[in-house]
């Protein structure tokens, strides 16, 4: 019985890992069942044997893509000693979105938010929760930096957190649409400047 569960989990994970890049590039609406069967080499019945529908695959794929990004950031932050340097990781990691660090297709939060804001409530909720979690992580880093004497006591951490997220996601959107990594590089310099402004 345990081996059957293990095999089912392996198949499920394989489907998620194989289809995640497709959803991140084509979006939920643009990804067809034939895309999934072609990529996995599984039948439609095999996929639906592990997932209720395409929506369930898409939600799992978002979690997988988002997890890849957050794991990369977490690993980089663990190498940093100061709160300032930990915050700077965001500018460094997101500046690499077109250079192989990110899942194919770029930032899953941005891609999902743009597609699902008016069309897909469950995916929209996933993207919203990701942004809220991201905002809290930045706020906690800033508050930690204030307590450690690295950042100014009067720092508006709510505003700074939202501004960092808006600059990063806006920068990625501009870079993708215009095929200009240079534009993103400039915007990431603004993120770095914003973080430097709150230093004591």
C-alpha positions, 0 to 999 in steps of 0.5 A, a space after each residue: 500500500 505504501 509503495 502505491 502511495 509513493 508511486 502516486 506522489 511521484 507521478 503527481 510531482 512529475 506532472 507538477 514539475 513538468 507542467 509548471 514552466 508551461 503554465 508560467 509561460 502560457 498562463 492558465 487560459 493559454 495552457 491546454 490539456 494537450 500541452 500537458 499530455 504532450 509535455 508529460 507523455 501521459 494520457 489525459 486519464 493519467 493526469 486526471 487520475 492525479 488531479 481533479 482538473 486543469 485548475 488543480 494542476 495550475 494551482 499546484 504549478 503556481 506553488 511549485 514556481 513560487 517555491 523555486 523563487 522563494 527558495 532561491 531568495 532564502 538561500 541567498 539571504 542565509 549567506 548574508 549577515 546584516 539586515 541591509 544585505 538581506 534586503 539587497 538580495 531582492 534587487 540581486 535575485 530579481 535582476 536575474 529573472 531573465 538570466 536563468 535563475 527564475 522559472 522559465 517565463 519569469 516571475 510567477 507572481 507577476 504572470 499570475 496576477 496579470 492573467 488572473 486578476 479578473 478571470 480566475 479567483 483561486 489563482 488571484 488569491 494565490 498571487 495575492 497571498 504571495 504578495 502579502 507574504 512577500 510584503 511581511 517578509 520585507 517589513 520584518 527585515 526592516 523592523 529587524 534592521 531598525 532594532 539592530 540599529 542598521 535602519 532609521 527609527 522613523 522608517 515607514 516599513 509599510 511604504 518601503 515594503 510596498 515600494 520595493 515590490 512595486 519597483 521589482 514587479 513593474 521593472 520585470 514587466 517593463 523588461 519583458 514587454 520591451 525585451 530590455 534587461 537594461 531597463 530592469 537593471 536601472 530599476 533595480 538600482 532604484 531599489 538599492 537606492 531606496 534601501 540605502 536611504 533608510 540606513 542609519 
